[in-house]
Amino acid sequence: MNAVVSVVGKDKVGILAGVSTKCAEFNANINDVSQTIVNNFFTMFMIVSIDNLTIEFTRFGDELKDFGREMGLEINVMHEDIFNLMHKI
């Protein structure tokens, strides 16, 4: 199973490294990543494998959200099943 991680905030050094390190801390493998900077705003979407998480999925989302607050970012984690249902027509 996968999750979609979205990150938005003012651009600064270390965002990708920090979020990647946090994912690795809980054994979430990054399968794909897309990032861009628009008018000094950093945006990133990651697809991460959550099959081998070392903590519960909801706790993983909370940990990333808390990490985002510490860095001045908005980080959201959504299970791929929910994401797919939201975008199904």
C-alpha angles and dihedrals in degrees: 000000000000139000132208115231118195123192126188131171148103110314118256139148117284105025096121092041093049097048091044091051091049091051091049090050089065096036095252106152116216109230099174138001136189124183137171140171119224119183091336093312117121118215126180138173121194131186108210131184111237097182093106103034114154091213135039116285095244090051090050089056091048092050092052092045090052091047089052092053090052089054096041093252137124109233123180129181122200128180110243092238091060092043092052093047091050091054099041115113 
